[in-house]
């Protein structure tokens, strides 16, 4: 029986929302705003036994080695934003709440590793994030929570919104690309065609192995265009897949018991 619950927070997006939504826009006091967000996060799931706030480390990681222009279109953090990150961490430490950041490791990989480790130990896992890359982790035991809209993002949510199963999210994003991370997909193949290809054929490996099956898919009008572009932009798809895929087997140096609420 899965009666243990852990809440894993992808913290930087929350601080981003805090900074641009509350502090700059509404001129709310920094300390007051931080306390509001922390309280909202902590109260988002009932009967939480374990909690961990995960922070990105902005040193060079393996994705930047694979692709030097990875996330190059993102603005550099301002001095005020960095100050807010450090203040947020300080508040968490003072409240005796667990924080994790690992040099050269992105938050996604920390979240993925902790999630899978907890799942193997019979936990229900809730991840608070706005990053759709995390959706590839979703299954019966791992869910994403939108604390502001009070929505649990599970398999049903993914299927209703993207028309695919959550296990195919990595393939879906690899085909359409991700502008926010400067990851290119296949030109001319958008969300609709990508979901059709996945539902009719399967993951990207099966799509490329069975590319001629596209001629038999009635929902696709211009089969030649789709096939030609899949072939032409195959390197984009492979690169995107390697960048998007979350590493769920990194060394964190932590035990699950370290995340127990004190």
C-alpha positions in Angstrom: 0.0 0.0 0.0 1.4 3.4 -1.0 0.6 5.5 2.1 3.9 7.5 2.0 3.8 10.8 0.1 6.6 13.0 -1.1 6.3 16.5 -2.6 9.2 17.5 -4.8 9.4 21.1 -5.8 11.1 22.5 -8.9 11.9 25.7 -7.1 13.2 28.2 -9.6 9.9 28.5 -11.6 8.1 29.3 -8.4 10.7 32.0 -7.6 10.3 33.3 -11.1 6.5 33.5 -10.6 7.1 35.1 -7.2 9.5 37.7 -8.6 7.6 38.8 -11.7 4.1 38.2 -10.5 4.0 39.4 -6.9 7.1 41.5 -6.2 7.6 43.5 -9.4 4.0 43.6 -10.6 2.1 44.0 -7.3 5.0 45.6 -5.3 4.5 43.1 -2.4 7.2 42.9 0.3 9.8 40.3 -0.6 9.8 38.5 2.8 6.0 38.4 2.9 5.8 37.1 -0.7 8.3 34.3 0.0 6.3 33.2 3.0 3.1 33.2 1.0 4.6 31.0 -1.7 6.2 28.5 0.7 3.0 28.2 2.7 1.0 27.6 -0.5 3.4 24.9 -1.7 3.5 23.2 1.7 -0.3 23.1 1.9 -0.8 21.9 -1.7 -1.0 18.2 -0.8 -2.6 16.8 2.3 -0.7 14.4 4.7 2.7 14.9 3.1 5.4 13.0 5.0 8.4 14.1 3.0 9.3 17.2 1.1 12.3 18.5 -0.9 12.9 21.8 -2.7 15.1 21.3 -5.7 17.3 24.1 -7.2 19.0 24.2 -10.5 22.8 24.6 -10.5 23.9 27.0 -13.2 27.3 25.5 -13.9 27.9 23.8 -17.2 26.0 20.5 -17.4 26.1 17.6 -19.9 23.3 19.1 -22.0 25.4 22.2 -22.7 28.2 19.9 -23.8 25.9 18.1 -26.2 24.5 21.4 -27.5 26.3 24.6 -26.8 23.2 26.7 -27.6 21.0 24.8 -25.2 18.8 27.4 -23.4 20.9 30.2 -25.0 17.7 32.3 -25.7 17.0 32.6 -22.0 17.8 35.9 -20.3 20.6 35.9 -17.7 19.4 36.2 -14.1 19.5 39.7 -12.8 21.3 40.5 -9.5 17.9 41.0 -7.8 16.7 37.6 -9.0 19.8 35.9 -7.7 19.4 37.7 -4.4 15.8 36.4 -4.2 17.0 32.8 -4.9 19.5 33.0 -2.0 16.9 34.6 0.3 14.4 31.9 -0.6 16.9 29.2 0.3 17.7 31.0 3.6 14.0 31.1 4.5 13.7 27.3 3.8 16.8 26.6 5.9 15.4 28.7 8.8 12.1 26.7 8.6 14.2 23.5 8.7 12.9 22.5 5.2 15.0 20.3 3.0 16.9 21.9 0.0 19.0 20.2 -2.7 21.2 21.5 -5.4 24.0 19.5 -7.1 26.9 21.1 -9.1 26.6 20.6 -12.9 23.2 18.8 -12.5 19.9 20.2 -13.7 16.9 20.2 -11.4 15.0 17.9 -13.9 17.6 15.1 -13.3 17.5 15.5 -9.6 13.7 15.4 -9.6 13.7 12.4 -11.9 16.2 10.4 -9.8 14.4 11.2 -6.5 11.0 10.4 -8.0 12.1 7.0 -9.3 14.0 6.1 -6.1 10.9 7.0 -4.0 8.6 5.0 -6.4 10.8 1.9 -5.9 10.2 2.4 -2.2 6.4 2.5 -2.4 5.9 6.2 -2.3 3.2 8.4 -4.0 5.2 11.2 -5.7 3.9 14.7 -6.4 6.0 17.1 -8.4 5.3 20.8 -8.3 6.6 22.3 -11.6 5.7 24.2 -14.8 8.2 22.3 -16.9 6.4 20.0 -19.4 9.6 17.9 -19.8 8.8 16.5 -16.3 5.6 15.1 -17.8 7.6 12.1 -19.1 7.9 10.9 -15.5 4.1 10.7 -15.0 2.6 7.3 -14.2 0.2 5.7 -11.7 2.5 6.7 -8.8 4.1 10.0 -10.1 2.0 13.0 -10.7 2.6 16.7 -11.3 0.7 19.3 -9.4 -0.2 22.9 -10.4 -0.5 24.5 -7.0 -1.9 27.8 -8.3 -4.8 26.3 -10.4 -5.2 23.3 -8.0 -4.8 20.8 -10.8 -3.3 17.3 -10.6 -1.6 16.5 -13.9 -1.8 12.8 -14.5 -2.2 10.4 -17.5 -5.8 11.6 -18.1 -4.8 15.2 -18.1 -2.0 14.6 -20.6 -4.2 12.6 -22.9 -7.0 15.2 -22.8 -4.5 18.1 -23.5 -1.9 16.5 -25.8 -3.9 13.5 -27.2 -1.1 11.1 -26.2 -0.1 9.0 -23.2 2.4 10.6 -20.8 5.1 8.0 -21.6 5.3 9.5 -25.1 5.8 13.1 -24.0 9.6 12.9 -24.7 8.8 11.7 -28.2 6.2 14.4 -28.7 8.5 17.2 -27.6 11.3 15.8 -29.7 9.1 16.1 -32.8 7.7 19.5 -32.2 10.8 21.0 -30.4 10.9 23.3 -27.4 11.4 27.0 -28.2 12.0 27.9 -24.5 15.1 25.7 -24.4 16.2 26.5 -28.0 15.5 22.9 -29.0 14.5 22.4 -32.7 12.1 19.7 -33.8 10.8 18.8 -37.3 9.9 21.8 -39.4 6.2 21.7 -40.5 5.2 19.0 -38.1 3.2 20.5 -35.2 1.3 19.2 -32.3 -1.5 17.6 -34.3 0.6 15.6 -36.7 3.0 14.6 -33.9 0.2 13.1 -31.8 -1.2 11.3 -34.8 2.2 9.8 -35.6 2.6 8.6 -32.0 -0.8 7.2 -31.7 -0.7 5.4 -35.0 2.9 4.1 -35.0 4.5 4.7 -31.6 7.7 6.3 -30.2 10.2 8.1 -32.5 12.3 4.9 -33.0 9.2 3.1 -34.3 8.2 6.1 -36.4 11.5 6.1 -38.2 11.6 2.3 -38.5 8.1 2.3 -40.0 8.2 5.6 -41.8 6.4 4.3 -44.9 3.4 3.4 -42.8 2.6 7.1 -42.8 1.3 6.7 -46.3 -1.5 4.6 -44.8 -2.6 7.1 -42.1 -5.8 8.7 -43.4 -5.6 11.5 -40.9 -2.4 12.8 -42.6 -3.1 14.6 -45.9 0.4 15.3 -47.1 2.3 12.2 -46.4 5.2 13.0 -48.7 5.8 16.3 -46.9 5.7 14.7 -43.5 8.0 11.8 -44.5 10.5 14.1 -46.3 10.7 16.5 -43.3 11.1 13.6 -40.8 14.1 12.4 -42.8 15.5 15.9 -43.4 15.3 16.9 -39.7 16.1 13.5 -38.1 19.3 14.9 -36.5 17.1 17.5 -34.8 14.9 14.8 -33.4 17.7 12.7 -32.1 19.4 15.7 -30.5 16.1 16.9 -29.0 15.5 13.5 -27.5 18.9 13.4 -25.9 18.5 16.9 -24.4 14.9 16.3 -23.2 15.4 12.8 -21.7 15.6 13.0 -17.9 18.4 11.1 -16.2 16.8 9.2 -13.4 20.0 7.5 -12.1 22.3 10.3 -10.9 24.2 10.2 -7.6 22.5 12.7 -5.2 24.3 11.7 -2.0 20.9 11.8 -0.1 18.7 9.1 1.4 14.9 9.3 1.3 14.9 9.7 5.1 16.8 13.0 4.6 13.6 14.4 3.1 11.3 13.5 6.0 9.5 16.5 7.5 10.9 17.3 10.8 
